[in-house]
Amino acid sequence: MSIAGNKERDLTTGPLVPKIILFALPLMATGILQLMFNAADLIIVGQFAPNGQEDIGAIGGTGPLINLVINLFIGLSVGTSVFTARYIGAGDREKTGQTVHTSMAVALIGGIVCFILGFFFARTFLSWMGTIDKFLDLSTRYMQIYFIGIPACLIYNFGSAILRAAGDTFHPLLFLTIAGVSNVILNIIMVVCFQRSVDGVAWASAVSQIISAGLVVWYLAFRTEGSYKLEFRKIRIHKARLWELIRIGVPAGVQGALYSLSNIIIQSGVNSFNSEAVVSGCVASSSIDSFIYSAMNTFHHAALSFIGQNIGAGKPEKIGKITGTCLWMVSAVGILLGLVACFFGEPLLRLYVGSEAAAGEGSAIYYGMIRLQIIALTYFTCGIMDVFSGSLRGMGASLGPTVICLTGVCGVRILWIYTIFRMEEFHKLNILFYSYPVSWVITVMAQFILYLHLRKKILRQYAGKSVSSA
């Protein structure tokens, strides 16, 4: 069914490649736009704030910590995507509705918990992370204001997960565009007109999150005709649906949180150089390569939603083709964007650290290029890892992908940092960032083995059902 009619899109019939492209392109644009609006925070501060590089370091250094706090609840939205897609594919309107209303209740409760953690413990968490003293006060202020908008952030993410499961990736893009433009306008007003720094940027982010949440709730409640329509009086916890969200979502959330923890430890490694140039350069580089990740991550959602709907519709034989298609697409996108990021790396970094910044050894641009060349050129392996993760969760796996990620990503990085990176001769920035591609490759190999096993098991189960039905 067409999205124009505000109903579910069928992801189980028709040619696969065009459908994945139509699904992925708006989602890719959504992620890239979101990052552009986030990057605008850093660029506007870097270009117009009185202490640009210092403010960039203060804002950027909070990223891994913010992700750690909210990722557990964002992970639950993975369960929302899986089961909303599955029940839509099966045509079960009652369970679809229960999943939607349970998800929105979880988003609200989770948002309040995240706000409390982030607002009241910001300084403590940042101190544990080894944040440079000159950044600590600014980073704390940024986090506290930013977390005022976190409940709205979770509501938007859960609402978007519902729409994606129904095959609608256009409206999340539209709502994010409206909110993001508002964010940029507010940034300019706060920083350029009123000469505010990190606090102005944080308030702009919080307001834009509230706008995006309001739009997605409005659409689900008043513009939707499908089984995923939101009715405020029905928002409550359905125990059976909550357990499903927990079964898939909590392992995904724990995985995301611990993934962020490994990034916090890496950020601590960056902080260990005790250099404003190192921190600022790495923050700017991270913002650039996050565009590559966002573009690739759309194929994670495509694999999850397509496989979820096809299993719900009793078509498990499509699992292999969906996964294979998403794998070659994500590899092509990752390699192409990685090459572009490296080729234009220096001018892109200047957008953040200032057009007049020096580029020689010891500068922010120098350190940013070290990170960018290592991460961007190998990022396609992270995309492959995410597609396998989406496929496994679309098939209903929960604990397995989490264990693999914890061991292959978090475990390897933490071991790398506390052994190899600790050695005096290897205490270098490039050695620190080599932990990323090593962890991705190890994780992909383990995921592939689990994927083959689980797909074979599901095909056997459905073959047995067909025999018994006959």
C-alpha positions as CSV (number, residue, x, y, z in Angstrom):
1,M,0.0,0.0,0.0
2,S,1.3,3.5,-0.7
3,I,2.5,5.8,1.9
4,A,0.4,8.5,0.4
5,G,-2.6,6.8,1.8
6,N,-0.9,6.7,5.3
7,K,-1.1,2.9,5.4
8,E,1.5,0.1,5.6
9,R,3.8,-0.5,2.7
10,D,4.1,-4.1,1.6
11,L,7.8,-5.1,1.8
12,T,7.1,-8.8,0.9
13,T,6.2,-8.6,-2.8
14,G,7.7,-7.1,-6.0
15,P,11.3,-6.6,-7.1
16,L,13.7,-6.4,-4.1
17,V,16.4,-3.9,-5.2
18,P,14.1,-1.0,-6.2
19,K,12.1,-1.5,-3.0
20,I,15.2,-1.4,-0.8
21,I,16.4,1.7,-2.7
22,L,13.1,3.5,-2.2
23,F,13.1,2.5,1.5
24,A,16.8,3.4,2.1
25,L,17.1,6.8,0.2
26,P,14.7,8.8,2.5
27,L,16.1,7.1,5.5
28,M,19.7,7.9,4.3
29,A,18.7,11.5,3.8
30,T,17.1,11.5,7.2
31,G,20.4,10.4,8.9
32,I,22.6,12.7,6.8
33,L,20.3,15.7,7.5
34,Q,20.3,14.9,11.2
35,L,24.1,14.9,11.2
36,M,24.2,18.1,9.1
37,F,22.1,19.8,11.7
38,N,24.3,18.4,14.5
39,A,27.4,19.4,12.6
40,A,25.9,22.9,12.3
41,D,26.2,23.1,16.1
42,L,30.0,22.6,15.8
43,I,30.5,24.7,12.7
44,I,28.6,27.7,13.9
45,V,30.4,27.6,17.3
46,G,33.7,27.0,15.6
47,Q,33.3,29.9,13.2
48,F,31.4,32.5,15.3
49,A,31.9,31.8,19.0
50,P,34.6,33.8,20.8
51,N,36.5,30.6,21.9
52,G,35.6,28.4,18.9
53,Q,38.1,25.4,19.3
54,E,37.5,25.3,23.0
55,D,33.8,25.1,22.6
56,I,34.1,22.4,19.9
57,G,36.1,20.3,22.3
58,A,33.5,20.9,25.0
59,I,30.5,19.9,22.8
60,G,32.2,17.1,20.9
61,G,33.6,15.4,24.0
62,T,30.1,14.8,25.4
63,G,28.9,12.7,22.4
64,P,30.0,9.2,23.5
65,L,28.6,9.9,27.0
66,I,25.2,11.1,25.7
67,N,25.0,8.1,23.5
68,L,25.8,5.8,26.5
69,V,23.0,7.2,28.6
70,I,20.3,7.1,25.9
71,N,21.3,4.0,23.9
72,L,19.7,1.5,26.2
73,F,16.2,3.0,25.6
74,I,16.9,3.6,21.9
75,G,17.7,-0.1,21.7
76,L,14.2,-0.9,22.7
77,S,13.0,0.9,19.6
78,V,14.7,-2.0,17.7
79,G,12.2,-4.3,19.3
80,T,9.5,-1.9,18.1
81,S,10.7,-2.1,14.5
82,V,11.0,-5.9,14.5
83,F,7.6,-6.7,16.0
84,T,5.6,-3.9,14.3
85,A,7.0,-5.1,11.0
86,R,6.2,-8.7,11.8
87,Y,2.6,-8.0,12.9
88,I,2.0,-5.8,9.9
89,G,3.4,-8.6,7.6
90,A,1.1,-11.1,9.4
91,G,-1.9,-8.7,9.1
92,D,-2.5,-8.7,12.9
93,R,-4.0,-5.3,13.6
94,E,-4.5,-5.9,17.4
95,K,-0.9,-6.9,18.1
96,T,0.4,-4.1,15.9
97,G,-1.7,-1.5,17.9
98,Q,-0.6,-3.0,21.2
99,T,3.1,-2.8,20.1
100,V,2.7,0.8,19.1
101,H,1.0,2.0,22.3
102,T,3.4,0.0,24.5
103,S,6.4,1.5,22.6
104,M,5.2,5.1,23.1
105,A,4.7,4.5,26.9
106,V,8.2,3.0,27.1
107,A,9.6,6.1,25.2
108,L,8.0,8.5,27.7
109,I,9.2,6.6,30.8
110,G,12.6,6.0,29.3
111,G,13.0,9.7,28.4
112,I,12.3,10.8,32.0
113,V,14.8,8.3,33.3
114,C,17.4,9.5,30.8
115,F,16.8,13.1,31.7
116,I,17.3,12.4,35.4
117,L,20.6,10.6,34.7
118,G,22.0,13.1,32.2
119,F,21.0,16.3,34.0
120,F,22.0,15.4,37.6
121,F,25.0,13.3,37.0
122,A,26.6,15.1,34.0
123,R,29.6,16.4,35.8
124,T,30.3,13.1,37.6
125,F,30.2,11.1,34.3
126,L,32.4,13.7,32.5
127,S,35.0,13.6,35.3
128,W,35.1,9.8,35.1
129,M,35.7,10.1,31.4
130,G,38.8,12.2,32.0
131,T,37.5,15.3,30.4
132,I,40.1,18.0,30.2
133,D,39.7,20.5,33.0
134,K,39.3,23.5,30.7
135,F,36.4,21.7,29.0
136,L,34.6,20.4,32.1
137,D,32.4,23.3,33.1
138,L,31.3,24.0,29.5
139,S,30.7,20.3,28.8
140,T,28.6,19.9,31.9
141,R,26.5,22.9,31.0
142,Y,26.0,21.6,27.5
143,M,24.9,18.2,28.7
144,Q,22.5,19.4,31.3
145,I,20.6,21.7,28.8
146,Y,20.7,19.0,26.0
147,F,19.1,16.4,28.3
148,I,16.1,18.6,28.8
149,G,15.1,17.5,25.2
150,I,15.9,13.8,25.7
151,P,12.3,12.7,26.4
152,A,11.3,14.2,23.1
153,C,14.3,12.6,21.4
154,L,13.2,9.1,22.5
155,I,9.6,9.8,21.5
156,Y,10.8,10.8,18.0
157,N,13.0,7.7,17.7
158,F,10.2,5.3,18.7
159,G,7.7,7.0,16.5
160,S,10.2,6.8,13.6
161,A,10.8,3.1,14.3
162,I,7.0,2.5,14.0
163,L,6.9,4.4,10.7
164,R,9.9,2.5,9.3
165,A,8.4,-0.8,10.2
166,A,5.3,0.2,8.2
167,G,7.6,1.0,5.2
168,D,7.3,4.8,5.7
169,T,10.8,6.5,5.6
170,F,9.6,9.7,4.1
171,H,7.7,11.3,7.0
172,P,10.6,10.9,9.5
173,L,12.7,12.7,6.9
174,L,10.2,15.5,6.6
175,F,9.8,16.0,10.3
176,L,13.5,15.9,10.9
177,T,14.1,18.5,8.2
178,I,11.6,20.9,9.8
179,A,13.2,20.4,13.2
180,G,16.7,20.6,11.9
181,V,16.1,23.9,10.0
182,S,14.7,25.2,13.2
183,N,17.8,24.1,15.0
184,V,20.1,25.9,12.6
185,I,18.1,29.1,12.8
186,L,18.1,29.0,16.6
187,N,21.9,28.3,16.6
188,I,22.5,31.4,14.5
189,I,20.2,33.5,16.7
190,M,21.9,32.2,19.9
191,V,25.5,32.2,18.8
192,V,25.8,35.0,16.2
193,C,23.1,37.4,17.5
194,F,23.3,36.9,21.2
195,Q,26.9,35.7,21.4
196,R,26.1,32.6,23.4
197,S,28.3,29.5,23.2
198,V,27.6,26.0,24.2
199,D,24.5,26.9,26.2
200,G,22.9,28.5,23.2
201,V,23.6,25.5,21.0
202,A,22.3,23.1,23.6
203,W,19.0,25.1,23.9
204,A,18.6,25.0,20.1
205,S,19.1,21.2,20.1
206,A,16.6,20.7,22.9
207,V,13.9,22.8,21.2
208,S,14.4,21.0,17.8
209,Q,14.0,17.6,19.5
210,I,10.7,18.8,21.0
211,I,9.6,19.9,17.5
212,S,10.5,16.6,15.9
213,A,8.7,14.6,18.6
214,G,5.6,16.8,18.3
215,L,5.4,16.2,14.6
216,V,5.8,12.5,14.7
217,V,3.2,12.2,17.4
218,W,0.8,14.4,15.5
219,Y,1.2,12.3,12.3
220,L,0.7,9.0,14.1
221,A,-2.3,10.2,15.9
222,F,-4.1,12.4,13.3
223,R,-2.8,11.5,9.8
224,T,-2.5,7.8,10.0
225,E,-5.2,5.3,8.9
226,G,-3.2,2.1,9.3
227,S,-3.1,-0.4,12.1
228,Y,-0.2,1.6,13.6
229,K,-2.4,4.6,14.3
230,L,-1.6,6.2,17.7
231,E,-4.6,6.8,20.1
232,F,-3.7,8.6,23.3
233,R,-6.2,6.9,25.4
234,K,-4.7,3.5,24.5
235,I,-1.1,4.4,25.5
236,R,-0.2,1.9,28.2
237,I,2.0,-1.1,28.8
238,H,0.8,-4.4,27.4
239,K,2.8,-7.1,29.2
240,A,3.1,-9.5,26.3
241,R,4.3,-6.7,23.9
242,L,6.6,-5.2,26.5
243,W,8.3,-8.6,26.9
244,E,8.8,-8.8,23.2
245,L,10.4,-5.3,23.1
246,I,12.6,-6.3,26.0
247,R,13.6,-9.6,24.5
248,I,14.9,-8.0,21.3
249,G,15.4,-4.4,22.5
250,V,17.3,-4.8,25.7
251,P,20.1,-6.8,24.2
252,A,20.3,-4.3,21.4
253,G,20.2,-1.4,23.9
254,V,22.9,-3.0,26.1
255,Q,25.0,-3.6,23.0
256,G,24.6,0.1,22.0
257,A,25.3,1.3,25.5
258,L,28.5,-0.9,25.8
259,Y,29.4,0.1,22.2
260,S,29.3,3.7,23.5
261,L,31.3,2.7,26.6
262,S,34.1,1.4,24.3
263,N,33.9,4.8,22.5
264,I,34.1,6.6,25.9
265,I,37.2,4.6,26.7
266,I,38.7,5.6,23.3
267,Q,37.7,9.2,24.0
268,S,39.6,8.8,27.3
269,G,42.6,7.7,25.2
270,V,42.2,10.9,23.1
271,N,42.0,12.9,26.3
272,S,45.2,11.3,27.6
273,F,47.2,13.3,25.1
274,N,46.1,16.4,27.1
275,S,46.0,18.5,23.9
276,E,43.3,20.8,22.7
277,A,44.4,20.3,19.1
278,V,44.1,16.5,19.4
279,V,40.6,16.7,21.0
280,S,39.3,19.3,18.6
281,G,40.7,17.6,15.5
282,C,39.3,14.2,16.5
283,V,35.9,15.7,17.3
284,A,35.8,17.4,13.9
285,S,36.9,14.1,12.2
286,S,34.3,12.1,14.1
287,S,31.6,14.5,12.9
288,I,32.7,14.0,9.3
289,D,32.9,10.2,9.3
290,S,29.6,10.0,11.1
291,F,28.0,10.9,7.8
292,I,29.4,7.7,6.3
293,Y,28.1,5.7,9.1
294,S,24.6,7.3,8.9
295,A,24.4,6.5,5.2
296,M,25.4,2.9,5.7
297,N,23.2,2.4,8.7
298,T,20.1,2.8,6.5
299,F,20.8,-0.7,5.2
300,H,20.7,-2.1,8.8
301,H,17.2,-0.8,9.1
302,A,16.3,-2.1,5.6
303,A,17.5,-5.6,6.4
304,L,15.6,-5.5,9.8
305,S,12.3,-4.2,8.4
306,F,12.3,-6.3,5.2
307,I,13.2,-9.5,6.9
308,G,10.7,-8.8,9.8
309,Q,7.8,-8.3,7.4
310,N,8.8,-11.3,5.2
311,I,9.0,-13.7,8.2
312,G,5.7,-12.4,9.4
313,A,4.2,-13.1,6.0
314,G,5.7,-16.6,6.0
315,K,8.3,-16.0,3.3
316,P,11.6,-16.9,5.1
317,E,13.2,-18.0,1.8
318,K,13.8,-14.2,1.1
319,I,16.2,-13.8,4.0
320,G,19.3,-14.6,2.0
321,K,18.5,-12.4,-0.9
322,I,17.6,-9.4,1.4
323,T,20.8,-9.8,3.3
324,G,23.0,-10.2,0.2
325,T,21.4,-7.2,-1.5
326,C,21.9,-5.0,1.6
327,L,25.5,-6.2,1.9
328,W,26.7,-5.2,-1.5
329,M,24.8,-1.9,-1.3
330,V,26.3,-1.0,2.1
331,S,29.8,-1.9,0.9
332,A,29.5,0.3,-2.2
333,V,28.2,3.2,-0.3
334,G,30.8,2.9,2.5
335,I,33.8,2.6,0.1
336,L,32.7,5.5,-2.1
337,L,31.9,7.9,0.8
338,G,35.1,6.9,2.6
339,L,37.2,7.8,-0.4
340,V,35.4,11.1,-0.8
341,A,35.8,12.0,2.9
342,C,39.6,11.4,2.7
343,F,40.0,13.3,-0.6
344,F,38.2,16.4,0.8
345,G,39.3,15.8,4.4
346,E,41.4,19.0,5.0
347,P,38.8,21.5,3.6
348,L,36.0,19.7,5.5
349,L,38.0,19.9,8.8
350,R,38.5,23.6,8.2
351,L,34.8,24.1,8.4
352,Y,35.0,23.0,12.0
353,V,38.3,24.4,13.3
354,G,38.3,27.6,11.2
355,S,39.4,28.5,7.7
356,E,42.6,30.1,8.9
357,A,43.7,27.1,11.0
358,A,47.2,25.8,10.4
359,A,47.5,22.3,8.8
360,G,51.0,21.3,9.8
361,E,52.1,18.7,12.3
362,G,50.7,19.2,15.7
363,S,47.6,21.1,14.5
364,A,43.9,20.1,14.9
365,I,43.7,19.4,11.1
366,Y,46.8,17.2,11.3
367,Y,45.3,15.0,14.1
368,G,41.9,15.1,12.4
369,M,43.3,13.6,9.2
370,I,45.0,10.8,11.1
371,R,41.7,9.7,12.5
372,L,39.8,10.3,9.2
373,Q,42.1,8.3,7.0
374,I,42.0,5.2,9.3
375,I,38.3,5.2,10.0
376,A,36.8,6.4,6.7
377,L,38.8,4.0,4.5
378,T,37.7,1.0,6.6
379,Y,34.2,2.1,7.5
380,F,32.5,-0.2,5.0
381,T,33.4,-3.2,7.3
382,C,31.3,-1.5,10.0
383,G,28.5,-1.2,7.5
384,I,28.7,-5.0,6.8
385,M,28.6,-5.6,10.6
386,D,25.5,-3.5,10.9
387,V,23.7,-5.3,8.1
388,F,24.3,-8.7,9.7
389,S,23.1,-7.2,13.0
390,G,19.9,-6.0,11.3
391,S,19.4,-9.4,9.6
392,L,19.9,-11.3,12.8
393,R,17.4,-9.1,14.7
394,G,14.9,-9.2,11.9
395,M,15.0,-13.0,12.2
396,G,14.2,-12.6,16.0
397,A,17.7,-13.2,17.4
398,S,18.5,-11.1,20.5
399,L,21.2,-12.5,22.8
400,G,23.5,-13.8,20.1
401,P,24.2,-10.5,18.2
402,T,24.7,-8.8,21.6
403,V,27.3,-11.3,22.8
404,I,29.1,-11.2,19.5
405,C,29.2,-7.4,19.5
406,L,30.3,-7.2,23.1
407,T,33.1,-9.6,22.5
408,G,34.1,-8.5,19.0
409,V,33.7,-4.7,19.3
410,C,33.7,-3.7,22.9
411,G,36.0,-6.5,24.2
412,V,38.6,-6.1,21.4
413,R,38.7,-2.3,21.8
414,I,39.0,-2.3,25.6
415,L,41.7,-5.0,25.4
416,W,43.5,-3.0,22.7
417,I,43.5,0.2,24.7
418,Y,44.6,-1.4,28.0
419,T,47.3,-3.5,26.5
420,I,48.8,-2.4,23.1
421,F,47.9,1.4,23.5
422,R,49.3,1.4,27.1
423,M,52.8,0.4,25.8
424,E,55.0,3.5,25.6
425,E,56.2,2.8,22.0
426,F,52.5,2.3,20.8
427,H,51.0,5.3,22.7
428,K,50.2,7.1,19.5
429,L,47.0,8.4,18.0
430,N,47.0,6.2,14.9
431,I,47.5,3.1,17.1
432,L,44.5,4.1,19.2
433,F,42.2,4.3,16.1
434,Y,43.4,1.0,14.5
435,S,41.3,-0.7,17.2
436,Y,38.2,0.2,15.2
437,P,38.8,-1.7,11.9
438,V,40.3,-4.7,13.8
439,S,37.1,-4.9,16.0
440,W,34.8,-4.6,13.0
441,V,36.5,-7.4,11.0
442,I,36.5,-9.8,14.0
443,T,32.8,-9.1,14.7
444,V,31.7,-9.7,11.1
445,M,33.4,-13.1,11.0
446,A,31.5,-14.2,14.1
447,Q,28.2,-12.7,12.9
448,F,28.4,-14.5,9.6
449,I,28.7,-17.9,11.3
450,L,25.6,-17.1,13.5
451,Y,23.7,-15.8,10.5
452,L,24.2,-19.0,8.5
453,H,23.1,-21.1,11.5
454,L,20.0,-19.1,12.3
455,R,18.8,-18.8,8.6
456,K,19.2,-22.6,8.2
457,K,17.2,-23.1,11.4
458,I,14.3,-20.8,10.3
459,L,14.1,-22.4,6.9
460,R,13.9,-25.8,8.5
461,Q,11.1,-24.6,10.9
462,Y,9.0,-23.2,8.1
463,A,9.6,-26.3,5.9
464,G,8.2,-28.3,8.8
465,K,5.1,-26.1,9.1
466,S,4.5,-26.5,5.3
467,V,4.7,-30.3,5.6
468,S,2.4,-30.4,8.6
469,S,-0.1,-28.1,6.9
470,A,-0.2,-30.4,3.9
